């Protein structure tokens, strides 16, 4: 699987519970012990840790 396809697949898996449950990134992050910003980066397809591609 190409890297971008894997990133998009992961982002979709992270977005699904947010859409299904109507929760904020902050609320989901508390449940998962992950920061809201990390979840937001994952949902947008950004690389982890604030690393920029390019």
Backbone as JSON Lines, residues from 0, in Angstrom:
{"i":0,"aa":"X","n":[0.85,-1.17,0.0],"ca":[0.0,0.0,0.0],"c":[0.9,1.23,0.0]}
{"i":1,"aa":"X","n":[0.65,2.18,-0.92],"ca":[1.45,3.41,-0.93],"c":[1.29,4.17,0.38]}
{"i":2,"aa":"X","n":[2.33,4.92,0.72],"ca":[2.33,5.65,2.0],"c":[1.12,6.56,2.15]}
{"i":3,"aa":"X","n":[0.81,7.33,1.11],"ca":[-0.33,8.25,1.2],"c":[-1.64,7.49,1.4]}
{"i":4,"aa":"X","n":[-1.78,6.34,0.78],"ca":[-3.0,5.54,0.94],"c":[-3.1,5.03,2.37]}
{"i":5,"aa":"X","n":[-1.97,4.62,2.95],"ca":[-1.97,4.15,4.33],"c":[-2.33,5.28,5.3]}
{"i":6,"aa":"X","n":[-1.8,6.47,5.04],"ca":[-2.1,7.63,5.89],"c":[-3.59,7.95,5.8]}
{"i":7,"aa":"X","n":[-4.14,7.93,4.59],"ca":[-5.56,8.24,4.41],"c":[-6.44,7.17,5.05]}
{"i":8,"aa":"X","n":[-6.03,5.92,4.96],"ca":[-6.8,4.85,5.6],"c":[-6.81,5.04,7.13]}
{"i":9,"aa":"X","n":[-5.65,5.36,7.69],"ca":[-5.56,5.59,9.14],"c":[-6.41,6.79,9.53]}
{"i":10,"aa":"X","n":[-6.34,7.86,8.74],"ca":[-7.13,9.07,9.04],"c":[-8.62,8.74,9.05]}
{"i":11,"aa":"X","n":[-9.05,7.91,8.1],"ca":[-10.45,7.5,8.06],"c":[-10.86,6.71,9.28]}
{"i":12,"aa":"X","n":[-9.97,5.86,9.76],"ca":[-10.25,5.08,10.97],"c":[-10.36,5.98,12.2]}
{"i":13,"aa":"X","n":[-9.6,7.04,12.22],"ca":[-9.66,7.98,13.34],"c":[-10.91,8.86,13.23]}
{"i":14,"aa":"X","n":[-11.27,9.26,12.01],"ca":[-12.43,10.12,11.8],"c":[-13.75,9.42,12.11]}
{"i":15,"aa":"X","n":[-13.83,8.12,11.88],"ca":[-15.1,7.39,12.01],"c":[-15.75,7.54,13.38]}
{"i":16,"aa":"X","n":[-15.04,7.28,14.49],"ca":[-15.71,7.44,15.78],"c":[-16.08,8.89,16.09]}
{"i":17,"aa":"X","n":[-15.29,9.83,15.59],"ca":[-15.61,11.24,15.82],"c":[-16.94,11.57,15.16]}
{"i":18,"aa":"X","n":[-17.11,11.15,13.92],"ca":[-18.35,11.43,13.2],"c":[-19.52,10.64,13.8]}
{"i":19,"aa":"X","n":[-19.28,9.39,14.1],"ca":[-20.34,8.53,14.61],"c":[-20.86,9.0,15.96]}
{"i":20,"aa":"X","n":[-19.95,9.38,16.85],"ca":[-20.33,9.74,18.21],"c":[-20.54,11.24,18.39]}
{"i":21,"aa":"X","n":[-20.16,12.04,17.38],"ca":[-20.34,13.48,17.47],"c":[-19.52,14.12,18.58]}
{"i":22,"aa":"X","n":[-18.38,13.53,18.88],"ca":[-17.54,14.04,19.96],"c":[-16.46,14.97,19.42]}
{"i":23,"aa":"X","n":[-15.96,15.8,20.29],"ca":[-14.86,16.7,19.92],"c":[-13.55,15.91,19.95]}
{"i":24,"aa":"X","n":[-12.52,16.49,19.35],"ca":[-11.2,15.87,19.43],"c":[-10.76,15.75,20.88]}
{"i":25,"aa":"X","n":[-11.08,16.76,21.67],"ca":[-10.69,16.75,23.08],"c":[-11.35,15.59,23.82]}
{"i":26,"aa":"X","n":[-12.66,15.39,23.6],"ca":[-13.38,14.31,24.28],"c":[-12.84,12.95,23.85]}
{"i":27,"aa":"X","n":[-12.61,12.76,22.56],"ca":[-12.06,11.49,22.08],"c":[-10.65,11.28,22.63]}
{"i":28,"aa":"X","n":[-9.86,12.35,22.64],"ca":[-8.5,12.24,23.16],"c":[-8.47,11.79,24.61]}
{"i":29,"aa":"X","n":[-9.38,12.31,25.41],"ca":[-9.44,11.88,26.82],"c":[-9.73,10.39,26.91]}
{"i":30,"aa":"X","n":[-10.66,9.91,26.07],"ca":[-11.0,8.49,26.1],"c":[-9.84,7.61,25.65]}
{"i":31,"aa":"X","n":[-9.02,8.14,24.74],"ca":[-7.93,7.35,24.16],"c":[-6.56,7.66,24.77]}
{"i":32,"aa":"X","n":[-6.53,8.6,25.7],"ca":[-5.26,9.04,26.3],"c":[-4.3,9.59,25.25]}
{"i":33,"aa":"X","n":[-4.85,10.4,24.36],"ca":[-4.09,11.03,23.29],"c":[-4.5,12.51,23.27]}
{"i":34,"aa":"X","n":[-3.59,13.38,22.92],"ca":[-3.95,14.81,22.89],"c":[-4.9,15.11,21.74]}
{"i":35,"aa":"X","n":[-5.7,16.14,21.93],"ca":[-6.63,16.57,20.89],"c":[-5.87,16.96,19.63]}
{"i":36,"aa":"X","n":[-4.73,17.61,19.79],"ca":[-3.97,18.03,18.61],"c":[-3.42,16.84,17.83]}
{"i":37,"aa":"X","n":[-3.02,15.77,18.54],"ca":[-2.54,14.57,17.86],"c":[-3.67,13.92,17.06]}
{"i":38,"aa":"X","n":[-4.88,13.88,17.62],"ca":[-6.02,13.33,16.88],"c":[-6.35,14.18,15.67]}
{"i":39,"aa":"X","n":[-6.31,15.49,15.84],"ca":[-6.61,16.38,14.72],"c":[-5.6,16.2,13.6]}
{"i":40,"aa":"X","n":[-4.32,16.1,13.95],"ca":[-3.29,15.86,12.93],"c":[-3.54,14.54,12.22]}
{"i":41,"aa":"X","n":[-3.92,13.51,12.97],"ca":[-4.2,12.21,12.37],"c":[-5.37,12.28,11.41]}
{"i":42,"aa":"X","n":[-6.42,12.98,11.8],"ca":[-7.62,13.1,10.95],"c":[-7.34,13.9,9.69]}
{"i":43,"aa":"X","n":[-6.41,14.83,9.77],"ca":[-6.11,15.64,8.58],"c":[-5.07,14.96,7.7]}
{"i":44,"aa":"X","n":[-4.52,13.83,8.16],"ca":[-3.53,13.11,7.37],"c":[-2.12,13.62,7.54]}
{"i":45,"aa":"X","n":[-1.92,14.53,8.5],"ca":[-0.59,15.07,8.76],"c":[0.29,14.0,9.43]}
{"i":46,"aa":"X","n":[1.56,14.03,9.19],"ca":[2.45,13.07,9.85],"c":[2.48,13.32,11.36]}
{"i":47,"aa":"X","n":[2.78,12.3,12.13],"ca":[2.81,12.45,13.6],"c":[3.92,13.37,14.07]}
{"i":48,"aa":"X","n":[3.69,13.98,15.2],"ca":[4.73,14.79,15.83],"c":[4.96,16.14,15.2]}
{"i":49,"aa":"X","n":[4.05,16.57,14.35],"ca":[4.19,17.88,13.75],"c":[5.27,17.94,12.65]}
{"i":50,"aa":"X","n":[5.75,16.79,12.21],"ca":[6.75,16.75,11.14],"c":[6.06,17.09,9.83]}
{"i":51,"aa":"X","n":[6.67,17.98,9.07],"ca":[6.05,18.38,7.8],"c":[6.68,17.64,6.65]}
{"i":52,"aa":"X","n":[5.82,17.23,5.73],"ca":[6.31,16.58,4.51],"c":[6.68,17.63,3.49]}
{"i":53,"aa":"X","n":[7.6,17.29,2.65],"ca":[7.85,18.22,1.56],"c":[9.23,18.52,1.41]}
